[in-house]
Amino acid sequence: MAHAPLRIAAAGRIDPAARGLRVERFRPVDLADLPAVRELLRNAPEPAVVNFAARTDVDRIESERPAGPSPRGGPAWTVNTDAVAAMARAAREGGKYLVQISTDFVYDGTGGPYSEEAPVAPYSERLSWYGWTKSAAEAAVRAADPGALVLRIAYPYREHFPEKLDFARWMQARYREGTLPGLFADQQITPTWIPDLTRALPTLLERRTAGILHLASPSVTTPYEFGTALLARPDGGAEIRPASLEASPAVPGRAPRPLRGGLRTDRALGLGLTLTPWRRGIQEILGERRGP
Ligand SMILES: NC(=O)c1ccc[n+]([C@@H]2O[C@H](COP(=O)([O-])OP(=O)(O)OC[C@H]3O[C@@H](n4cnc5c(N)ncnc54)[C@H](OP(=O)(O)O)[C@@H]3O)[C@@H](O)[C@H]2O)c1
């Protein structure tokens, strides 16, 4: 579907211009400042908001997990949950369309890949604290604004983005350095090809698609299978070792990850969105893709 180019304003702590990215307008905001978040959403003239921001360092924020059977609070909770709830309420009041970017870490990984209808896991220590803050954010969005969209992605990767190593380029960098750790051969994942997300957003914004939507590889893989396809060249190289997530001893401070995770993508395919299977994404990275 052809779209007029999106006109994008940004909000956050750092002006995208400082990173060489061009947007029409930038408004500074720290999501930990909830009144400022409300103010921003109320006064912004834009008709839609896509919230990518979150505290995402899964292992680092594990230490913020409060004790108790239904914990809340702490810096990651404020940014990942409270700020999103404030956004959703303000978006609803102002008639703005909200897209909240979320994650497969809302599932505990006992029965994936998961469809949008699959209920998220109740709170437990099997979920990372990150996953729980994102899950609580999803619940707040859905309660505040039935017209909003929760857009879940998983292990996003792309061909080129010097500003940040993603799942695939982290593997390449560690492989080149000879420091690649064992890759889990028993963890089920569905990596999201980032260009699919950037292609889908104009369509979703135009249609104001509501509810929950998964955008990920329609075929499942494991980090070991993905890494082997990405890194193993016919002329050899360093050894790529399989590891087991299930058999990994608990390491203090390391957050739990979904074992049998992954996202089912039937809804996105039904909407006519392009989803790149993970093997094709790797071919794109390696410059090996031929044909459609
Ligand atoms: N990466 C993954 O594997 C993955 C998988 C599934 C879903 N997701 C979701 O995708 C989204 C983007 O993830 P990412 O990996 O691109 O994360 P990222 O690189 O950590 O970027 C997060 C962004 O959030 C901003 N942010 C954090 N705290 C903020 C605050 N207090 N106020 C304003 N902005 C704040 C950061 O701004 P600064 O630049 O100022 O720090 C940064 O731009 C997140 O919602 C994440 O949950 C990611």
The ligand as a Gaussian input file, in Angstrom:
#p B3LYP/6-31G(d) Opt

LIG

0 1
 N       15.330000      -4.816000      21.938000
 C       14.548000      -5.853000      22.116000
 O       15.011000      -7.005000      22.151000
 C       13.044000      -5.671000      22.238000
 C       12.220000      -6.817000      22.107000
 C       10.840000      -6.659000      22.187000
 C       10.300000      -5.409000      22.427000
 N       11.119000      -4.321000      22.591000
 C       10.501000      -3.014000      22.889000
 O       10.850000      -2.121000      21.839000
 C       10.989000      -0.798000      22.358000
 C       12.338000      -0.240000      21.961000
 O       13.337000      -1.109000      22.469000
 P       14.882000      -0.844000      22.206000
 O       15.563000      -2.141000      22.314000
 O       15.046000       0.015000      20.999000
 O       15.232000      -0.022000      23.509000
 P       16.394000       0.988000      23.826000
 O       17.443000       0.972000      22.783000
 O       16.757000       0.756000      25.254000
 O       15.661000       2.371000      23.703000
 C       14.737000       2.750000      24.660000
 C       14.428000       4.206000      24.475000
 O       13.626000       4.596000      25.613000
 C       14.073000       5.834000      26.040000
 N       13.851000       6.062000      27.461000
 C       14.196000       5.246000      28.491000
 N       13.883000       5.837000      29.654000
 C       13.326000       7.051000      29.343000
 C       12.814000       8.118000      30.114000
 N       12.824000       8.095000      31.453000
 N       12.327000       9.190000      29.465000
 C       12.346000       9.266000      28.110000
 N       12.817000       8.277000      27.333000
 C       13.307000       7.186000      27.939000
 C       15.569000       5.832000      25.779000
 O       15.978000       7.164000      25.718000
 P       17.490000       7.653000      25.963000
 O       18.098000       7.570000      24.607000
 O       17.315000       9.042000      26.485000
 O       18.083000       6.719000      26.975000
 C       15.659000       5.097000      24.447000
 O       15.533000       6.009000      23.380000
 C       10.783000      -0.912000      23.875000
 O        9.465000      -0.551000      24.177000
 C       11.008000      -2.385000      24.169000
 O       10.276000      -2.809000      25.293000
 C       12.480000      -4.408000      22.471000

